[in-house]
């Protein structure tokens, strides 16, 4: 009976270890592929996405346009 329990424990540990190895062998390449795909996607996004403006840049442009409209109205 004790031998059977020991053998059962050894089988359980062996199965657990082998399933961990299999999971690691499958997960690591998939994770690396996802990371590389994400980097490629981010590079493409940076290439084609419009630039975002800082709020101070928006205020400067608004003042510039407002002064342009004021010059037109005074003429």
C-alpha positions in Angstrom: 0.0 0.0 0.0 2.8 2.5 0.9 4.6 1.6 -2.3 1.5 2.3 -4.3 1.1 5.7 -2.7 4.8 6.5 -3.4 4.5 5.4 -7.0 1.3 7.5 -7.3 3.2 10.5 -5.9 6.1 9.9 -8.3 3.7 9.6 -11.2 1.9 12.8 -10.2 5.1 14.7 -9.9 6.3 13.4 -13.2 3.1 14.4 -14.9 3.1 17.8 -13.3 6.7 18.4 -14.3 6.2 17.2 -17.9 3.0 19.3 -18.3 5.0 22.4 -17.0 7.7 21.7 -19.6 5.1 21.3 -22.4 3.3 24.5 -21.3 6.6 26.4 -21.1 7.7 25.2 -24.5 4.4 26.3 -26.0 3.9 29.5 -24.0 7.3 31.1 -24.4 7.4 31.1 -28.2 3.8 32.3 -28.3 4.6 35.1 -25.8 7.7 36.2 -27.7 5.7 36.3 -31.0 3.0 38.4 -29.3 5.7 40.8 -28.0 7.3 41.1 -31.4 3.9 41.6 -33.1 3.1 44.3 -30.5 6.4 46.1 -31.2 5.8 45.9 -34.9 2.3 47.3 -34.4 3.5 50.1 -32.2 6.2 51.0 -34.8 3.5 51.1 -37.6 1.3 53.2 -35.3 4.1 55.7 -34.7 4.8 55.9 -38.4 1.2 56.6 -39.5 -0.6 58.1 -36.5 -1.0 61.9 -36.4 1.1 63.8 -33.9 -0.6 64.7 -30.7 -0.5 68.3 -29.6 0.4 69.6 -26.2 -2.2 71.9 -24.6 0.2 74.9 -24.7 0.6 74.4 -28.5 -3.1 74.5 -28.9 -3.3 77.7 -26.9 -0.6 79.3 -29.0 -2.3 78.3 -32.2 -5.7 79.6 -30.8 -4.1 83.0 -29.9 -2.5 83.2 -33.4 -5.8 82.5 -35.1 -7.7 84.9 -32.8 -5.3 87.7 -33.6 -5.7 86.9 -37.3 -9.5 87.2 -37.0 -9.1 90.5 -35.1 -6.9 91.9 -37.8 -9.5 91.0 -40.5 -12.3 92.6 -38.5 -10.5 95.9 -37.9 -9.8 96.5 -41.7 
